[in-house]
Amino acid sequence: MENAEGIEKLFFELASESRIGILRELNKKNWKMNDVAQKLDLTTTETFRQLQRLTEALLIQKQPDATYVITQYGKLVLGLSASLEFAFKHKQYFVDHNVWKLPPQFVNRISELSGANLKMGMVESVMKSSQLIGEAEKFMWGVSPEPLPQAFEDISKQIPKGAEYRIISPQPPTKLPNLENRTLAYTPAVFVVTEKEAAVCFRFLDDRMDYAGFFGQDPTFLTWVRDLFLYYWEKGKRA
């Protein structure tokens, strides 16, 4: 019960816009109490009270020069809370979509999608994906949930010279000189990444593919999608 109560107390300490705001500001720079109050538009009394609470929770510390600094524990808690914040922001999407078929290490890094934008319209998502692929200059790595159509041969001819194209699909397409393909019967999402942009679309709870998903150019998001692609690329069968 002691650990459970501790976790409940931590959640209670985080259940305040003011306290979360203070942690975020101190994660950027050390501030004195008056600076914190001015930055977050709080009264001096309220700021003092919130700083006291965060100090008692070991999330921040007061320095000899009267500035407050976030502790390493506070940094860890703030970093981990980013995943909860991301899930909460997109709660309606995650009610209907299954991320738990992803490898656990990628679910644990789900906050790295925070810099991406959620596009719910299927037509908009498909058009954006096509644009993303067409604008690749250095590389394009992608996953297709269905066998690649014969028309992909024509599309592949438009690949910029020297660009690296890798595709994971259930069945290999006709052998093409400018395309590297591996086969994998199933992936829990459809995703594509280039040197500029990335997209990831998760499956519905009943395993149907959905083309609404997250799109963006944020470097952290691109790294998450690249890492996910390489994870399944290693599992794929060489065509």
N, C-alpha and C positions, 0 to 999 in steps of 0.2 A: 504493500500500500504506500510505502514511503516514496518509491519512485513515481508511482501514478500521481500522488499528490504533488510531487515536484513538477511533473509535466503540466499538470493543471495550473499550477501557480505561474509557470513560465508563459503558458497561453494567456493567462489573465493579464500578465504584465505587458504582453504584446497587443492586447485587445484595447488599444488606445491610439487614436490618430496622432495625438501629441507625442506619445512616447516613441512610436515608430518613426515619426518625423525627426525627433531628436537623434535617434540612433542613426538614421540615414545621413543627417547633417554631420554628426561626429565621425561617421565613416569616411567623410571627405576631408575634414579638417577639425582640429581641436578648437573649441570655442569656450569663452567665458559665459557665465550665466546670462548677463545682459545681452550679449551677442545672440545667444540662442533665443532669448525672448523676442528680440527684434526680428530675427530671421523668420521665426515661425508665428509671429504676431500673437504672442502669449503675454499675459500679465506676469510681472515679476514673481508674485506669489505662486501662480500656477507653474511657472517654470521651475522654481525652487522645489516645489512638491514633486514634480515629475522627475527632476534630476535625482532627488533623494531616493525615489522608488527604484530608478534604474541602477543607482549605485548599490543599494541594498541587494538587488538581484544579481550583482556582479557583472552587469552588462556594460557599465561605464565606470571610470575612476576619476577622482578629482586630483589634479596635479598640484605641486607646491606653488606654481605661478597662478593658481586659481582657474586654470583652464580645465575643461573636461575632455577626456579621451575615451574612445570606445575600447573595451578590452578585446583580447583575442577571442575569448568566449563570446563576447557580443558580436564580433565579426562573423563568427561561425553561425550563430543563431540567425543573424540577419541574412546571411547567404542562404541558409537552408529555408528560411521563410519565403524566399523568392519563388520557390516551386509552388508553395501554397497560394501565393498571390496570383501567380500565373493561372493555376487551376481554377481559382475563384473567379478571375476575370472572364474565363471562357467556360464557365460551369455548364451552360446550356449545351455547348458543343460536346463536352466530355460526358454528359449524361447519356448521349446517343452513340458515342464512338469508343472503341476499345483500344487503349494504349497498352494493356497488360500483356499482349502477345509480343511486345517488344522485349529485347533482352533487358534484364533488370538495370544494368548500368546506364542504359539510355533513358529509362523512366526516371532514374535518380537524377539525371541531368536535364529534366524536362524544362526547368526554368531557362535553359539556354535558347528556348524558342520565344522568349519574351520580346525580342527585338523584331519578330516577324508580325505580319498582319494577317488576320483571319478573313478569308474570302469565302462566303457561304454560297454564292451563286455558282451553279455547275458550269453554265456557259462562260461566265467571267473567268472561272478557274481554268477551264480548258484553254480558253484564248490566251490567258496569261502564261500558261505552261508552254504553249506553242511559241509565244513570243520569246520566252526565256531561252528555249532551245535554239531558236533561230538566231539569237543574238550572241550565242557562245562563240568566242574567238580562240580560246586556248584549250578548253576541254568541256565535255558534257558527259556526266555520269547519270544514268537514270534507271528506273525500275518500271517495267510494264507488267501489269497483272494478267495480261492476255498475250497470246502469241503475236509477234510483230506482223503487221499486214504486209502483203507483197509490195504495197505502195511505198514502204519504207526504203526500198531500193532507190526510188526517185528522190526521196527526201535526203538520203545519205549522200547523194551526188552534190548536194549543196553545202556539205560540211566544209568549212574553210580549210585550206591546205595546211597541214601540220597540226591541226586540232586533234585532240584525243577524244574519241567517242567510245564509251563503254555502256553496254546495256545488259541488264539482267531480265530475263523473260522465261516463261514456262517452256517454250520451245525455241530452238535457234532459227534465225532467219536464213535466207540464202547467204552464203559466204560472201562478204563484202570486204574489199581491201582496206577501207577506211573505217571499219567498225570492228571492235572487239566485243564479243558476246559470251555470256555464261548463262547457263540455264539453272533455274531454281523453281520448283513447283509452286512455292507459296512464300509470300512476304506479307507482314501485317500492315503494310502501308505502301502507297505509291509515292516515290520521291524522285526528284531530279535536282542536280546541282551543277552549276558552272562556276567559272572564276568570278562571276559577277553577282549571281543570284541563286536562290534555292527555293524549293517548294516541297512540302510533305503533306499528304492527305491520308488520314487513317480510315480504317474500315468501320462500318456500322457494327453494332453489337451482334447482329446475326451473320456477320462476316462478309456482307455485301460491300463492294468497293464504293467509296464515295469520293467525288472529285472536289468537294469543298475542303479547304485546308489552309495551311499557313504558308505565306509567301513573304520573302524579304531579302534584303541585301546586307543585313547586319552580320559582321564577321563571325560573331559567336554562333549565330544560327547556321551560317554556312559550314562552320567546323563541325557542328552536331550532325548535319545531314551528310557531310563527307565521311565522317566516322561511321555513320550508320550504313552508308553504301559499302564502304570497305569491309565492314563486318559481314554483310551478305555476299559480297563479291568473293570473299575467301571461302564461303560455303558453296558457291555455285560450281556447277560442272562446266569444264571447258568445252566450248562448242567445237 
